[in-house]
């Protein structure tokens, strides 16, 4: 006989996936309706904001867990809107770094505050003890190299 928890773990995985997808869809719709933007644009701006300075397109792709092509397409649109700038490398013409412009930083800070408020609304059913319990369990699942 197999592991008696196997079916429960499978159901938990499905519930986690469904909850993540539902919440992500809610956030996508919120950004679209209230800010005329997309989650990928928000994610790129968030990564650049956290970097606090120019980073290479390769590093941006790695941080976002997307291909260079996907990151490039989003950066192209953000650059066209004046929210990011590309900075060519002085030493390697193949390397381009990207950073938020002043307008991009201001726009991201507005988006981030509203994004946080929407996440707070989406997870409002959870109290502090439930949040602590979930954080502990998710850290255990992530393994020692990924605990934050």
Secondary structure, 3 states (H helix, E strand, C coil): CCCCCHHHHHHHHHHHHHHHHHHHHHHHHHHHHHHCCCHHHHHHHHHHHHHCCCEEHHHHHHHHCCCHHHHHHHHHHHHHCCCEEEEECCCCCCCEEEEECHHHHHHHHHHHHHHHHHHHHHCCCCCHHHHHHHHHHHHHHHCHHHCC
